[in-house]
Amino acid sequence: MTNDELIFFNIDELLHTKFKGNRLGLDKPKIQHFYDTVKYLYLDELNDDELYELQLDIICNWKETIDPTTFRNSLKKVALLHDILEDTDTTIEELKEMGITDTEIALISILTRSPDKPTDIYWKEIFRSPEALTIKLADRISNMKDILSWIKIDKNNKVMKKILNKYDTENISILSVVEISNENRYNIRKQISTITSLSKLINEYIKE
């Protein structure tokens, strides 16, 4: 077993321990959300040359150029762990003990909402990091797909509608910032297109 394989194994065990039960409103394990987030990064569609060029992000400051497979794996680890500091009692020290690097922890921290981090600062940090942004968009796609499934079961659920209203507001800002910045690294444009399509589909189901 390689070092990365061992880390992924330990991440899976951690997620199963910390995220028990099903997704809200669905007969779907909570842990599936994190693997769906990895899926919607669309990383396997990027070639190796593109990934070499993408290792220069200012915020996360990759210390050295690493091979594309390792780089893909690094982003996948962050995608799997993007809620771990926000929603569980897992500490940064525990992540380090698992082999999560300082760069990966920096990304997880950017993606972590906290009471002492104002919402506008949270989003500014994400928009400044293409790595954080592509993971956040993958997270949003996964969540919106689950909301779509939830609507098909109970479209009048008040909790679901509250979440959806929050997403509608945030999505307008996200789409606007990406459009203005002309951000096209990773598969961000494809992710934006997916979110737009999901929003339309969700609204159609609600109106039925």
Residue, then its C-alpha position, 0 to 999 in steps of 0.5 A: m500500500t502506497n502512502d497516499e493509499l494509506i491516507f485515503f484509507n484512514i480518511d475513509e475510516l475517519l469519515h465513517t466514524k464522524f458522519k454516521g446516518n443519512r443525508l437530510g431528507l434522503d435515504k443516502p449515507k452522509i459519507q456519500h456526499f464527500y465522494d460525490t464532491v470528489k466526483y464533481l471536481y472532474l479532475d480526471e478530465l484535466n491533462d497532466d500539462e494543465l495540472y503542472e500549470l495549476q500548481l501556482d496558486i497564491i493563497c495555498n502556495w504549493k511549495e514545489t511542483i509535484d507530479p500530476t497524480t500526487f496533485r490530483n490526490s491532494l485535491k481529492k483529500v481536501a474535497l473528502l475532508h472539506d467539512i471535517l473541521e467545521d462539522t466534527d471535533t477533529t483537530i488540525e493536529e489529528l489531520k497532520e498525524m494522518g499525513i495531511t500536509d500543511t498545504e492541504i490543511a490550509l485549503i481545508s481551513i479556507l473551506t471551513r465556516s466558523p463563528d469568528k470568520p465573517t461570511d464575506i471573508y469566507w467567500k473572499e478567501i474562496f474566490r482568491s483560491p482556484e483550488a478552494l473554489t473548484i472544491k466549493l463548487a463541487d460541494r455545491i453541485s453535490n448538495m444541489k443534486d441531493i436537494l433535487s432528489w429531496i424535492k422529488i420526495d417532499k417539495n414543500n419541506k420547510v427545511m429544504k426550502k430554507i437551504l435552497n433560498k440560501y443557495d439561490t442567494e449565494n449562487i448569484s454571487i458565485l456566478s457573478v464573481v466567476e463571470i467577472s474574473n473570467e476564472n477558467r482554471y480546473n473545470i470551473r466553467k463546467q461546474i458553473s454550467t452544472i450549477t446553473s442547469l441544476s438551479k433551473l431544474i430545481n425551480e421547475y420541480i418547485k413550480e409543478 
